[in-house]
Amino acid sequence: MYDRSIIPMWRTQGHSNSCVRNCFGGSRIERNVTCVMASSLLRTCGLLRSARRTPRFGTTSRIYTKTSAFPRTKGIRRISKVCAGIGIGILTTCGSCLYFLDKSVLAVGEELEVPNYPWSFNGLLASLDHAAVRRGWQVYKTICSTCHSLQYVSYRDLVNVTHTEEEAKALAAEVQVEDGPDDEGNYFKRPGKLSDKIPPPFPNEQASRAANNGAYPADLTYLVNARKNGINYIFSVLTGYMEAPAGIEIREGQSFNAYFPGGSVTMPQMVVDDAVQYDDGVRAYTSQQAKDVVEFLVWTSSIEFDTRKVMMLKGCAICLFLFAIAYHVKRQKWATMKTRKIAYVPKQKY
Ligand code: HEC
């Protein structure tokens, strides 16, 4: 209310000096009352503009002063954008160089590059085909188990995946497992139980090498994970037997396989048409058996395959729900800031 700037105006409007003196003399209340009366009188006559505006403009212009730091922030942002651009450029160049170098090295290898097959379980939401996993177990049991172990899988793992509990118990009871010691301290053989691991064909590595021309048939449980592009590699190895091309010599007891590193493999061609008789009547072509046994090995290498995908779906649903809540709360909290208006009106000169 009390504004010194109106004083010179009073003078120019022809008011007596005594009034001005009155304003500055006397008690504070008296002074204020006199001035308010004078200014409202002048305002009514349209000779004085509202004095109340001055402090409001002052506040507004202070906001503007603060925002004058914007140009600096813009500069920093531009620099960081340029740096990010350069960084991405360098990374892309190095990445593509490494990728093409890797490709060129692959091209000079002796074995063929493994093709990628359209597996039905590859999709984000796709599960394993359990009928195929069961057929795959049959292929393993009938063919592969004579040389390869599957030592990390128990019979109980098969329950509700490939077999019912009774079937799995019956499968386990077919093998003799060493157990003991009994009351007299002796080890003995007993029929297998659900908790037993699938027995290996040879007691140790030396025995299996001795039976296989010195080559070691690897444990198949985690082979899918242990080889590059494991799923397609195993399928390709199983179906990649052919006559050796001219100029390549294959030693006694070895076969030519286009996908096995080095070309010659000690494992003979085991998967041939009708090598097994499927329970469910599917015709056992070579590729069918190879596909089924690979699907079975995918399951052994990640027993949680289906559960993991279900968990992922549940996790996504929960995250989506939490994200929606977080977004709503954020919008609510920021509403005051986002909906305010900052206006700049320059200070009036009197
Ligand atoms: C007669 C024994 C025998 C049988 C039966 C057999 N394999 Fe093999 N397998 C071998 C031997 C030995 C090797 C090692 C070959 C080498 O190192 O030259 C091997 C190697 C492999 C490899 C390549 C492993 C690697 O190190 O890259 C795969 C995959 C494989 N076998 C899968 C199978 C599957 C699946 C079956 C069943 C359909 C099977 N094998 C049946 C003896 C056998």
Residues whose N, C-alpha, C, O or C-beta is under 5 A from the ligand:
A	BS01	HEC	V139 I143 C144 T146 C147 N212 A215 Y216 P217 A218 I234 V237 S264 V265 T266 M267 M270 V293
